């Protein structure tokens, strides 16, 4: 029975991880955007969108839900299926393994984060945990979270996790001393909601000090105010669903997917300080930027056609000359 229960928990976690898209997005100081995507390249992809607009695949067939940037600007991300491996990718491309296990109770790569204080945190078995200096997991507090799919830690040593179990839709804060408090309740717009897919996902702290969290059912980003008050910070258009966000120099970068009808995305929407939103990247319509000095894509296609025409004329000319030569002989 014990082995069956463990298998059932693992099965549920892995099944639910596929029921919702990835939520991780982060930006480094050079304005490169890193984001997770479980829809492409096997079990998923970790992407880098450079400041010049070039899309680069960092990992393929890699099931990551989240990405983080450490104090040195390195990428931190974890594989969360079969094995649970947390990796650091430096700016020069070197890869270090920060943690690895086949036991998801020791470290669950499907629901983890790397905090600004350099802590590895994750959610499993109804609690939020961190990895201590000895490489062992310890609770960050005794507050039991019935069900959640994301965790977040800030620079002050606070930990956050949504609690959507038992019909609740709360955001829980656990401070550095392990004391828990409810920051907000009734965050999911739909009642009753499906705890498998209508969930609370990616979180980030804004320049105003408030916490922001993605709410899938309402297709929105929620801003958590004081005294358990909230407001909608961003509402997606059409069938797009925001799953996570990050902030950089006052601007928000929102990761979105579309899953109604057919899967689309990911896409990234930028929200400026004035509240204007602009789609800056869409996977399904992405075209790689052209090298400087060559010209536009249409110009290149036009020039390519001319090369084909001129090349064809040259071949016909050579055939004509060879034909006349054979006749004269």
Backbone as numpy.savetxt, mean C-alpha at the origin, in Angstrom:
# Nx Ny Nz CAx CAy CAz Cx Cy Cz
-7.64 -30.97 18.38 -8.46 -29.77 18.38 -7.60 -28.51 18.38
-6.49 -28.54 19.15 -5.61 -27.38 19.20 -5.03 -27.08 17.83
-4.58 -28.14 17.10 -4.02 -27.94 15.78 -5.08 -27.46 14.80
-6.31 -27.97 14.97 -7.39 -27.54 14.09 -7.70 -26.06 14.31
-7.70 -25.61 15.57 -7.98 -24.20 15.87 -6.91 -23.30 15.27
-5.64 -23.72 15.38 -4.56 -22.93 14.80 -4.71 -22.85 13.29
-5.03 -23.98 12.66 -5.23 -23.99 11.21 -6.39 -23.09 10.82
-7.48 -23.12 11.61 -8.65 -22.31 11.29 -8.33 -20.82 11.37
-7.58 -20.43 12.39 -7.20 -19.02 12.54 -6.35 -18.58 11.37
-5.35 -19.41 11.01 -4.49 -19.08 9.88 -5.29 -18.98 8.60
-6.21 -19.94 8.40 -7.03 -19.92 7.19 -7.86 -18.65 7.10
-8.45 -18.25 8.23 -9.27 -17.05 8.25 -8.45 -15.81 7.97
-7.27 -15.73 8.57 -6.43 -14.55 8.34 -6.02 -14.45 6.88
-5.61 -15.57 6.29 -5.17 -15.54 4.91 -6.34 -15.29 3.97
-7.51 -15.84 4.30 -8.67 -15.62 3.46 -9.11 -14.17 3.52
-9.13 -13.60 4.73 -9.56 -12.22 4.87 -8.56 -11.26 4.25
-7.27 -11.66 4.25 -6.28 -10.78 3.65 -6.54 -10.61 2.16
-7.18 -11.59 1.54 -7.50 -11.48 0.12 -8.82 -10.76 -0.10
-9.61 -10.60 0.98 -10.92 -9.98 0.84 -10.82 -8.47 0.72
-9.69 -7.91 1.04 -9.53 -6.47 0.90 -8.15 -6.19 0.31
-8.00 -5.04 -0.34 -6.73 -4.74 -0.99 -5.66 -4.27 -0.01
-4.47 -4.04 -0.53 -3.38 -3.52 0.29 -3.68 -2.09 0.72
-3.00 -1.67 1.80 -3.28 -0.33 2.34 -2.02 0.51 2.56
-0.85 -0.03 2.23 0.39 0.67 2.54 0.84 1.63 1.46
1.14 2.87 1.86 1.71 3.87 0.96 2.60 4.78 1.80
3.78 5.11 1.26 4.73 5.95 1.99 5.56 6.74 0.98
6.07 7.89 1.41 6.90 8.73 0.55 8.20 9.05 1.25
9.32 8.98 0.51 10.60 9.35 1.11 10.90 10.84 0.85
12.03 11.29 1.36 12.36 12.72 1.28 12.63 13.19 -0.15
12.88 12.23 -1.05 13.11 12.58 -2.45 11.83 12.55 -3.28
10.69 12.42 -2.59 9.36 12.37 -3.21 9.13 11.12 -4.05
9.83 10.05 -3.75 9.50 8.76 -4.33 8.38 8.14 -3.51
7.38 7.60 -4.18 6.24 6.99 -3.49 6.36 5.47 -3.57
6.23 4.81 -2.43 6.23 3.36 -2.36 4.83 2.90 -1.96
4.34 1.83 -2.60 3.01 1.36 -2.24 2.88 -0.14 -2.50
1.96 -0.75 -1.77 1.71 -2.19 -1.86 0.50 -2.46 -2.73
0.51 -3.62 -3.37 -0.53 -3.98 -4.34 -0.60 -5.50 -4.39
-1.72 -6.10 -3.96 -1.83 -7.55 -3.98 -2.59 -8.07 -5.19
-2.78 -7.22 -6.22 -3.58 -7.60 -7.38 -2.74 -8.04 -8.57
-1.46 -7.76 -8.60 -0.66 -8.01 -9.79 0.61 -8.80 -9.45
1.13 -9.48 -10.47 2.39 -10.24 -10.35 2.31 -11.33 -9.29
1.45 -12.29 -9.55 1.32 -13.40 -8.61 0.58 -12.99 -7.36
1.25 -13.16 -6.22 0.60 -12.84 -4.94 0.67 -11.36 -4.59
1.30 -10.57 -5.45 1.31 -9.13 -5.19 2.62 -8.48 -5.55
2.66 -7.16 -5.39 3.80 -6.36 -5.80 4.03 -5.23 -4.82
5.28 -4.89 -4.62 5.64 -3.63 -3.96 6.23 -2.74 -5.03
5.63 -1.55 -5.20 6.00 -0.65 -6.27 6.72 0.59 -5.74
7.50 1.19 -6.62 8.07 2.52 -6.38 7.68 3.40 -7.55
7.04 4.52 -7.25 6.73 5.52 -8.26 7.69 6.68 -8.02
8.66 6.83 -8.92 9.70 7.83 -8.71 9.13 9.24 -8.82
9.90 10.20 -8.36 9.47 11.60 -8.45 9.34 12.05 -9.90
9.97 11.32 -10.84 9.84 11.62 -12.27 8.67 10.89 -12.92
7.94 10.09 -12.14 6.78 9.40 -12.66 7.04 8.03 -13.23
8.21 7.47 -13.00 8.52 6.12 -13.49 8.09 5.07 -12.48
7.40 4.04 -12.94 6.95 2.96 -12.08 7.98 1.84 -12.07
8.46 1.47 -10.88 9.51 0.46 -10.73 9.00 -0.65 -9.81
9.15 -1.89 -10.24 8.76 -3.04 -9.41 9.90 -3.37 -8.45
9.64 -3.25 -7.16 10.63 -3.60 -6.14 10.58 -5.10 -5.85
9.38 -5.63 -5.58 9.18 -7.06 -5.36 7.97 -7.52 -6.15
8.07 -8.69 -6.77 6.94 -9.32 -7.42 6.65 -10.65 -6.76
5.41 -11.14 -6.92 4.96 -12.35 -6.23 5.23 -12.24 -4.73
4.91 -11.09 -4.18 5.24 -10.73 -2.80 3.98 -10.14 -2.18
3.43 -10.82 -1.18 2.12 -10.44 -0.63 2.30 -9.46 0.53
2.43 -8.19 0.20 2.59 -7.14 1.21 1.32 -6.33 1.30
0.87 -6.08 2.53 -0.25 -5.17 2.74 0.21 -3.76 3.06
1.41 -3.63 3.60 1.86 -2.33 4.07 3.30 -2.06 3.64
3.65 -0.77 3.60 5.03 -0.33 3.41 5.29 0.81 4.38
6.56 0.95 4.77 6.96 2.03 5.66 8.32 2.55 5.20
8.66 3.75 5.64 9.97 4.33 5.39 10.64 4.58 6.74
11.88 4.10 6.93 12.55 4.31 8.21 13.24 5.68 8.24
13.92 5.96 9.35 14.53 7.28 9.56 15.60 7.59 8.53
16.22 6.56 7.94 17.26 6.77 6.93 16.70 6.79 5.51
15.39 6.67 5.38 14.78 6.69 4.06 14.73 5.35 3.37
14.96 4.26 4.11 14.90 2.92 3.54 13.47 2.39 3.56
13.16 1.56 2.59 11.85 0.92 2.51 11.79 -0.26 3.46
10.67 -0.38 4.21 10.42 -1.53 5.07 9.09 -2.15 4.64
9.09 -3.44 4.37 7.85 -4.11 3.98 7.94 -5.59 4.33
6.79 -6.25 4.40 6.77 -7.65 4.84 5.91 -8.50 3.92
6.38 -9.72 3.68 5.59 -10.75 3.01 4.70 -11.40 4.08
3.42 -11.60 3.74 2.48 -12.08 4.75 1.72 -13.33 4.38
2.30 -14.19 3.57 1.70 -15.49 3.26 2.78 -16.56 3.29
2.41 -17.75 3.76 3.33 -18.89 3.85 4.45 -18.61 4.86
5.34 -17.71 4.50 6.35 -17.26 5.46 6.08 -15.79 5.76
6.57 -15.33 6.90 6.32 -13.96 7.33 7.69 -13.30 7.52
8.08 -12.53 6.50 9.44 -12.00 6.43 9.40 -10.49 6.26
10.03 -9.79 7.20 10.11 -8.33 7.14 11.45 -7.95 6.55
11.42 -7.13 5.47 12.63 -6.78 4.74 12.88 -5.28 4.76
14.15 -4.93 4.73 14.55 -3.53 4.56 15.30 -3.41 3.24
14.88 -2.45 2.41 15.52 -2.22 1.13 16.16 -0.84 1.17
17.47 -0.79 1.09 18.17 0.49 1.15 18.06 1.23 -0.19
18.49 2.48 -0.20 18.39 3.28 -1.41 19.24 2.72 -2.55
20.31 2.00 -2.19 21.16 1.42 -3.24 20.70 0.02 -3.65
19.56 -0.42 -3.11 18.98 -1.70 -3.50 19.37 -2.89 -2.64
20.21 -2.69 -1.64 20.60 -3.79 -0.75 19.40 -4.21 0.10
19.25 -5.53 0.30 18.10 -6.07 1.02 18.58 -6.76 2.30
17.99 -6.38 3.43 18.29 -7.01 4.72 17.01 -7.62 5.28
17.13 -8.78 5.89 15.99 -9.41 6.56 15.97 -8.95 8.02
14.90 -8.28 8.41 14.77 -7.79 9.78 14.11 -8.83 10.68
13.23 -9.63 10.11 12.58 -10.70 10.90 12.04 -11.74 9.93
12.11 -13.00 10.34 11.61 -14.09 9.51 11.08 -15.20 10.40
9.91 -15.71 10.06 9.34 -16.84 10.78 8.31 -17.54 9.89
8.12 -18.82 10.15 7.04 -19.57 9.52 5.81 -19.63 10.43
5.95 -19.16 11.66 4.86 -19.16 12.63 4.27 -17.76 12.71
3.07 -17.58 12.17 2.48 -16.24 12.12 2.09 -15.73 13.51
2.08 -16.61 14.52 1.85 -16.13 15.89 3.05 -15.36 16.41
4.25 -15.69 15.93 5.46 -14.98 16.36 5.57 -13.61 15.73
5.19 -13.56 14.46 5.17 -12.29 13.72 4.25 -12.47 12.52
3.25 -11.60 12.41 2.29 -11.71 11.32 2.56 -10.62 10.29
3.13 -11.04 9.16 3.48 -10.09 8.11 2.29 -9.49 7.40
1.11 -10.10 7.52 -0.08 -9.58 6.86 -0.70 -8.40 7.56
-0.29 -8.12 8.80 -0.85 -7.00 9.56 0.27 -6.42 10.43
1.17 -5.68 9.80 2.32 -5.18 10.54 2.69 -3.79 10.08
3.57 -3.15 10.84 4.07 -1.83 10.48 5.42 -1.62 11.14
6.14 -0.64 10.64 7.43 -0.25 11.20 7.29 1.21 11.63
7.47 1.48 12.90 7.15 2.80 13.43 8.30 3.79 13.23
8.02 5.09 13.36 9.10 6.10 13.26 10.17 5.93 14.33
9.87 5.21 15.41 10.84 4.96 16.46 11.65 3.69 16.21
11.43 3.06 15.04 12.18 1.87 14.68 11.67 0.60 15.32
10.39 0.55 15.65 9.80 -0.65 16.27 9.01 -1.45 15.24
9.12 -2.76 15.34 8.30 -3.66 14.54 7.05 -3.97 15.34
5.88 -3.65 14.79 4.62 -3.93 15.48 3.71 -4.73 14.56
2.80 -5.49 15.14 1.87 -6.27 14.34 0.66 -6.65 15.18
-0.41 -7.03 14.51 -1.63 -7.46 15.17 -1.91 -8.92 14.91
-2.19 -9.66 15.98 -2.55 -11.08 15.89 -3.13 -11.51 17.23
-3.99 -12.50 17.22 -4.53 -13.09 18.45 -5.14 -12.05 19.38
-5.83 -11.06 18.80 -6.60 -10.05 19.53 -5.78 -8.98 20.23
-4.46 -8.91 19.96 -3.64 -7.89 20.61 -2.69 -7.27 19.59
-2.18 -6.10 19.96 -1.09 -5.48 19.21 0.21 -5.83 19.93
1.20 -6.25 19.16 2.48 -6.69 19.71 3.62 -5.88 19.09
4.75 -5.90 19.75 5.99 -5.38 19.17 7.09 -6.40 19.39
8.13 -6.32 18.57 9.29 -7.19 18.71 10.32 -6.47 19.58
10.72 -7.08 20.68 11.68 -6.44 21.59 13.12 -6.65 21.11
14.06 -6.16 21.91 15.48 -6.23 21.53 15.99 -7.66 21.45
15.32 -8.57 22.13 15.71 -9.99 22.10 15.03 -10.75 20.96
14.25 -10.05 20.15 13.58 -10.69 19.03 12.33 -11.44 19.41
11.77 -11.16 20.59 10.56 -11.82 21.04 9.39 -10.83 21.02
8.19 -11.35 20.82 7.03 -10.48 20.80 6.57 -10.19 22.23
6.15 -8.95 22.44 5.58 -8.53 23.73 4.37 -7.66 23.44
3.37 -7.74 24.30 2.18 -6.92 24.13 2.51 -5.45 24.35
1.89 -4.59 23.56 2.03 -3.17 23.81 0.98 -2.69 24.81
0.03 -3.55 25.12 -1.01 -3.24 26.10 -1.92 -4.44 26.26
-2.75 -4.42 27.30 -3.63 -5.56 27.58 -5.03 -5.39 26.98
-5.22 -4.38 26.16 -6.54 -4.19 25.56 -6.74 -5.20 24.43
-7.82 -5.98 24.52 -8.11 -7.00 23.51 -8.91 -6.40 22.37
-8.37 -6.52 21.17 -9.05 -6.05 19.96 -9.66 -7.27 19.28
-10.97 -7.27 19.12 -11.66 -8.45 18.61 -11.21 -8.82 17.19
-11.08 -7.82 16.33 -10.67 -8.11 14.95 -10.15 -6.84 14.31
-8.99 -6.93 13.66 -8.49 -5.78 12.90 -7.52 -6.25 11.83
-7.32 -5.40 10.82 -6.44 -5.73 9.70 -5.32 -4.73 9.49
-5.11 -3.81 10.41 -4.04 -2.84 10.24 -3.59 -2.31 11.59
-2.34 -1.88 11.65 -1.77 -1.28 12.86 -0.93 -0.07 12.45
-0.71 0.82 13.41 0.05 2.03 13.13 0.72 2.49 14.42
1.94 3.01 14.29 2.64 3.58 15.43 3.16 4.96 15.09
3.10 5.90 16.04 3.57 7.25 15.74 4.92 7.52 16.39
5.44 8.73 16.17 6.77 9.09 16.65 6.82 9.29 18.16
5.66 9.37 18.81 5.60 9.55 20.26 5.51 8.23 21.03
5.47 7.13 20.31 5.41 5.82 20.97 4.00 5.33 21.22
3.01 5.93 20.55 1.63 5.46 20.66 1.34 4.44 19.55
0.44 3.52 19.85 0.06 2.48 18.91 -1.44 2.57 18.65
-1.82 2.26 17.41 -3.22 2.39 17.02 -3.66 1.14 16.25
-4.93 0.80 16.45 -5.50 -0.30 15.70 -7.00 -0.19 15.67
-7.63 -0.39 14.51 -9.09 -0.43 14.48 -9.61 -1.72 15.09
-10.76 -1.65 15.71 -11.42 -2.81 16.29 -12.79 -2.93 15.65
-12.96 -3.93 14.77 -14.24 -4.10 14.07 -14.91 -5.41 14.44
-14.43 -6.08 15.49 -15.05 -7.32 15.93 -16.33 -7.06 16.69
-17.22 -8.06 16.71 -18.48 -8.01 17.47 -19.34 -6.82 17.06
-19.27 -6.44 15.78 -20.10 -5.35 15.30 -19.60 -3.97 15.67
-18.43 -3.88 16.30 -17.88 -2.58 16.67 -17.11 -1.99 15.49
-17.00 -0.70 15.47 -16.11 -0.06 14.49 -15.42 1.10 15.20
-14.43 0.73 15.99 -13.73 1.67 16.85 -12.28 1.87 16.38
-11.70 2.96 16.82 -10.27 3.17 16.67 -9.67 3.23 18.06
-8.73 2.33 18.32 -8.13 2.19 19.65 -6.73 2.79 19.64
-6.41 3.53 20.70 -5.06 4.05 20.91 -4.50 3.42 22.18
-3.27 2.93 22.09 -2.55 2.41 23.26 -1.28 3.23 23.41
-1.14 3.91 24.54 0.02 4.80 24.69 1.28 4.01 25.07
2.38 4.72 25.22 3.67 4.08 25.48 3.69 3.32 26.79
2.77 3.64 27.70 2.69 2.95 28.99 1.71 1.79 28.96
1.09 1.53 27.80 0.15 0.42 27.68 -1.28 0.77 28.01
-1.56 2.04 28.27 -2.92 2.46 28.60 -3.72 2.63 27.32
-4.90 2.02 27.27 -5.73 2.05 26.07 -6.88 3.05 26.21
-7.26 3.63 25.09 -8.42 4.53 25.04 -9.08 4.40 23.68
-10.37 4.72 23.65 -11.14 4.67 22.40 -11.14 6.08 21.81
-10.50 6.25 20.65 -10.44 7.56 20.02 -11.73 7.92 19.30
-12.40 6.91 18.74 -13.65 7.15 18.00 -14.40 5.84 17.86
-15.72 5.95 17.68 -16.57 4.78 17.50 -17.50 4.99 16.31
-18.14 3.89 15.90 -19.11 3.93 14.80 -18.50 4.56 13.53
-17.32 4.09 13.19 -16.60 4.66 12.06 -17.02 4.08 10.73
-17.57 2.88 10.72 -17.97 2.24 9.46 -19.38 2.72 9.10
-19.53 3.25 7.90 -20.76 3.92 7.51 -21.94 2.97 7.38
-21.67 1.69 7.11 -22.74 0.73 6.85 -23.03 -0.10 8.08
-24.33 -0.33 8.38 -24.72 -1.19 9.49 -25.85 -2.12 9.04
-25.74 -3.44 9.28 -24.50 -4.10 9.72 -23.49 -4.14 8.58
-22.22 -4.32 8.91 -21.18 -4.34 7.90 -20.53 -5.72 7.85
-19.89 -5.99 6.72 -19.18 -7.25 6.53 -17.77 -7.09 7.09
-17.42 -7.78 8.19 -16.09 -7.61 8.79 -14.96 -8.17 7.94
-15.28 -8.87 6.85 -14.26 -9.41 5.97 -13.77 -8.35 4.98
-14.68 -7.52 4.48 -14.32 -6.60 3.40 -14.67 -5.15 3.69
-15.67 -4.89 4.49 -16.06 -3.50 4.81 -15.35 -3.11 6.10
-14.10 -2.74 5.94 -13.19 -2.67 7.08 -12.59 -1.27 7.23
-11.83 -1.10 8.30 -11.00 0.07 8.52 -9.57 -0.34 8.25
-8.87 0.43 7.41 -7.55 -0.01 6.96 -6.45 0.99 7.32
-5.77 1.53 6.32 -4.56 2.29 6.54 -4.76 3.56 7.36
-3.75 3.86 8.19 -3.78 5.04 9.06 -2.53 5.88 8.85
-2.67 7.17 9.16 -1.52 8.06 9.14 -1.82 9.26 10.03
-0.76 9.87 10.53 -0.91 11.07 11.33 -0.65 12.27 10.44
-1.57 13.24 10.44 -1.44 14.40 9.59 -0.57 15.47 10.20
-0.22 16.48 9.42 0.58 17.59 9.95 -0.13 18.37 11.05
-1.45 18.20 11.14 -2.23 18.85 12.19 -2.25 18.04 13.49
-1.59 16.89 13.50 -1.54 16.05 14.69 -2.70 15.09 14.83
-3.68 15.17 13.96 -4.83 14.28 14.02 -4.54 12.98 13.27
-5.24 11.93 13.67 -5.09 10.64 13.01 -6.13 10.54 11.89
-5.71 9.93 10.77 -6.58 9.72 9.62 -6.63 8.21 9.35
-7.81 7.72 8.96 -7.97 6.29 8.74 -8.90 6.05 7.55
-8.58 5.04 6.75 -9.39 4.69 5.58 -10.55 3.80 5.99
-11.73 4.13 5.48 -12.95 3.35 5.77 -13.53 2.87 4.45
-13.50 1.54 4.25 -13.80 0.96 2.95 -15.28 1.08 2.58
-16.18 0.76 3.49 -17.61 0.76 3.17 -18.09 2.13 2.72
-17.59 3.18 3.36 -18.00 4.53 3.01 -17.16 5.17 1.93
-16.14 4.44 1.43 -15.23 4.92 0.37 -14.64 6.28 0.74
-14.11 6.37 1.95 -13.66 7.67 2.44 -12.46 7.55 3.35
-11.83 8.70 3.59 -10.81 8.85 4.62 -11.44 9.65 5.75
-11.33 9.12 6.96 -11.91 9.77 8.14 -10.81 10.51 8.89
-11.10 11.73 9.29 -10.22 12.50 10.17 -10.78 12.40 11.58
-9.96 11.93 12.51 -10.40 11.75 13.89 -10.06 13.01 14.68
-11.08 13.66 15.18 -10.92 14.90 15.94 -10.85 14.59 17.43
-10.94 15.61 18.24 -10.93 15.44 19.69 -12.29 14.98 20.19
-12.32 14.42 21.39 -13.57 14.03 22.06 -14.40 13.07 21.23
-13.73 12.14 20.54 -14.36 11.10 19.73 -15.18 11.65 18.56
-14.93 12.88 18.18 -15.60 13.45 17.02 -14.80 13.13 15.76
-15.49 13.02 14.64 -14.84 12.71 13.36 -15.45 13.56 12.25
-14.74 13.60 11.14 -15.28 14.21 9.93 -14.69 13.50 8.72
-15.40 13.58 7.59 -14.89 12.98 6.35 -13.88 13.93 5.73
-12.65 13.47 5.61 -11.58 14.27 5.02 -11.57 14.16 3.50
-11.87 12.94 3.00 -11.82 12.68 1.56 -12.85 11.63 1.22
-13.56 11.85 0.11 -14.55 10.90 -0.40 -14.18 10.54 -1.83
-14.01 9.24 -2.10 -13.62 8.80 -3.44 -14.79 8.92 -4.41
-14.46 9.05 -5.69 -15.49 9.14 -6.71 -15.79 7.77 -7.30
-16.98 7.61 -7.85 -17.36 6.36 -8.50 -17.24 5.17 -7.57
-16.62 4.09 -8.10 -16.45 2.86 -7.32 -15.08 2.76 -6.67
-14.30 3.82 -6.71 -12.97 3.76 -6.12 -13.06 3.72 -4.60
-12.12 2.97 -4.00 -12.10 2.79 -2.55 -10.73 3.19 -2.01
-10.64 4.22 -1.18 -9.35 4.55 -0.56 -9.03 3.54 0.54
-7.78 3.07 0.55 -7.40 2.06 1.54 -6.29 2.53 2.48
-5.59 3.60 2.12 -4.53 4.09 2.98 -4.03 5.43 2.49
-3.21 6.09 3.30 -2.69 7.40 2.92 -1.41 7.70 3.68
-0.67 8.67 3.15 0.49 9.22 3.84 0.52 10.72 3.59
1.27 11.43 4.41 1.38 12.88 4.28 2.83 13.26 4.00
2.98 14.31 3.18 4.31 14.85 2.91 4.18 16.34 2.63
4.85 17.14 3.46 4.84 18.60 3.32 3.43 19.15 3.17
2.53 18.67 4.02 1.17 19.18 4.06 0.21 18.56 3.07
0.72 17.77 2.13 -0.14 17.14 1.14 -0.39 15.68 1.50
-1.57 15.20 1.17 -1.92 13.80 1.42 -1.85 13.03 0.11
-1.35 11.79 0.19 -1.27 10.89 -0.95 -2.08 9.65 -0.60
-3.16 9.43 -1.36 -4.17 8.44 -1.00 -4.11 7.27 -1.98
-3.98 6.07 -1.45 -3.95 4.84 -2.24 -5.38 4.34 -2.42
-5.75 4.03 -3.67 -7.13 3.62 -3.96 -7.15 2.41 -4.90
-8.22 1.62 -4.75 -8.48 0.49 -5.63 -9.95 0.50 -6.00
-10.29 -0.22 -7.05 -11.69 -0.38 -7.44 -11.96 -1.87 -7.54
-13.01 -2.33 -6.85 -13.27 -3.77 -6.83 -14.70 -4.12 -7.18
-15.53 -3.16 -7.51 -16.91 -3.45 -7.88 -16.97 -3.66 -9.39
-17.56 -4.79 -9.80 -17.60 -5.11 -11.22 -16.35 -5.83 -11.66
-15.23 -5.14 -11.67 -13.95 -5.78 -11.97 -12.85 -5.01 -11.24
-11.77 -5.72 -10.94 -10.68 -5.10 -10.21 -9.97 -4.07 -11.09
-9.70 -2.92 -10.52 -8.93 -1.89 -11.21 -7.99 -1.24 -10.21
-6.99 -0.58 -10.76 -6.04 0.11 -9.89 -4.79 -0.72 -9.67
-3.96 -0.27 -8.76 -4.18 0.86 -7.85 -4.02 2.21 -8.55
-4.55 3.23 -7.87 -4.29 4.59 -8.30 -3.93 5.42 -7.06
-3.31 6.58 -7.30 -2.90 7.45 -6.21 -3.48 8.83 -6.46
-4.18 9.36 -5.47 -4.76 10.69 -5.54 -4.04 11.60 -4.56
-3.65 12.79 -5.05 -3.01 13.78 -4.18 -4.04 14.80 -3.72
-4.07 15.06 -2.41 -4.93 16.10 -1.85 -4.04 17.22 -1.34
-4.17 18.42 -1.92 -3.30 19.51 -1.48 -3.86 20.18 -0.23
-3.14 21.16 0.29 -3.52 21.80 1.54 -4.83 22.57 1.42
-5.20 22.95 0.20 -6.45 23.67 -0.02 -7.64 22.72 -0.18
-7.38 21.40 -0.17 -8.45 20.43 -0.30 -8.74 19.99 -1.72
-7.91 20.42 -2.69 -8.11 20.00 -4.08 -7.45 18.66 -4.29
-8.19 17.72 -4.90 -7.62 16.39 -5.15 -7.37 16.18 -6.64
-6.25 15.50 -6.92 -5.82 15.25 -8.29 -5.27 13.83 -8.39
-5.73 13.06 -9.36 -5.19 11.72 -9.58 -3.82 11.88 -10.24
-2.77 11.40 -9.58 -1.42 11.54 -10.13 -0.88 10.23 -10.70
-1.57 9.12 -10.44 -1.13 7.84 -10.97 -2.30 6.88 -11.04
-2.40 6.16 -12.16 -3.38 5.10 -12.31 -2.71 3.94 -13.02
-2.63 2.80 -12.38 -1.92 1.64 -12.93 -2.47 1.25 -14.30
-3.79 1.34 -14.48 -4.41 0.86 -15.71 -4.22 1.79 -16.89
-3.85 3.03 -16.65 -3.61 3.97 -17.75 -2.18 4.48 -17.75
-1.32 3.85 -16.96 0.05 4.32 -16.81 0.84 4.18 -18.11
1.60 5.22 -18.43 2.55 5.18 -19.54 3.88 5.68 -19.01
4.93 4.95 -19.27 6.24 5.33 -18.77 6.67 6.66 -19.35
7.31 7.52 -18.54 7.78 8.80 -19.06 8.86 8.62 -20.11
8.89 9.54 -21.07 9.87 9.48 -22.15 11.19 10.11 -21.71
12.33 9.59 -22.16 13.61 10.22 -21.85 13.67 11.64 -22.39
14.38 12.51 -21.68 14.48 13.91 -22.09 15.14 14.04 -23.47
14.63 14.99 -24.27 15.24 15.30 -25.56 14.71 14.47 -26.71
13.92 13.43 -26.42 13.42 12.58 -27.50 12.10 13.11 -28.05
11.26 13.63 -27.16 9.97 14.14 -27.60 8.84 13.32 -27.04
7.65 13.62 -27.49 6.46 12.96 -26.96 6.32 11.56 -27.54
5.42 10.76 -26.89 5.17 9.39 -27.37 4.60 9.41 -28.79
3.70 10.37 -29.08 3.12 10.44 -30.43 4.18 10.75 -31.47
5.12 11.65 -31.07 6.19 11.98 -32.01 7.05 10.76 -32.29
7.33 9.97 -31.26 8.15 8.77 -31.44 7.43 7.76 -32.32
6.10 7.58 -32.08 5.35 6.65 -32.91 5.34 7.13 -34.37
5.17 8.46 -34.56 5.17 9.03 -35.91 6.51 8.78 -36.60
7.61 9.05 -35.86 8.94 8.85 -36.43 9.21 7.38 -36.73
8.68 6.49 -35.87 8.85 5.06 -36.10 8.18 4.64 -37.40
6.98 5.15 -37.66 6.30 4.82 -38.91 7.09 5.29 -40.11
7.67 6.48 -40.01 8.49 6.97 -41.11 9.70 6.07 -41.34
10.29 5.55 -40.25 11.42 4.63 -40.40 11.00 3.37 -41.16
9.80 2.85 -40.79 9.30 1.66 -41.49 9.11 1.97 -42.98
8.52 3.13 -43.29 8.25 3.47 -44.70 9.55 3.63 -45.49
10.48 4.39 -44.90 11.76 4.60 -45.58 12.53 3.30 -45.74
12.49 2.47 -44.67 13.17 1.18 -44.74 12.58 0.29 -45.82
11.25 0.30 -45.93 10.58 -0.49 -46.95 10.94 -0.01 -48.35
10.98 1.33 -48.51 11.35 1.88 -49.82 12.78 1.51 -50.19
13.68 1.51 -49.19 15.08 1.13 -49.46 15.18 -0.31 -49.90
14.42 -1.20 -49.25 14.44 -2.62 -49.63 13.93 -2.80 -51.05
12.81 -2.11 -51.39 12.27 -2.21 -52.74 13.27 -1.70 -53.76
13.99 -0.60 -53.39 14.99 -0.06 -54.31 16.10 -1.05 -54.57
16.56 -1.73 -53.51 17.62 -2.72 -53.67 17.16 -3.89 -54.52
15.92 -4.34 -54.29 15.38 -5.44 -55.09 15.31 -5.04 -56.57
14.92 -3.80 -56.82 14.83 -3.31 -58.21 16.21 -3.31 -58.87
17.23 -2.83 -58.14 18.58 -2.78 -58.69 19.12 -4.17 -58.98
18.89 -5.11 -58.01 19.34 -6.48 -58.24 18.63 -7.10 -59.42
17.34 -6.76 -59.60 16.59 -7.32 -60.73 17.15 -6.85 -62.05
17.45 -5.57 -62.16 18.02 -5.02 -63.40 19.40 -5.62 -63.70
20.17 -5.81 -62.61 21.50 -6.39 -62.81 21.41 -7.79 -63.36
20.50 -8.61 -62.83 20.34 -9.99 -63.29 19.91 -10.03 -64.77
19.06 -9.09 -65.15 18.60 -9.04 -66.53 19.74 -8.71 -67.48
20.56 -7.77 -67.07 21.68 -7.36 -67.92 22.70 -8.46 -68.09
22.83 -9.34 -67.13 23.78 -10.44 -67.21 23.21 -11.56 -68.08
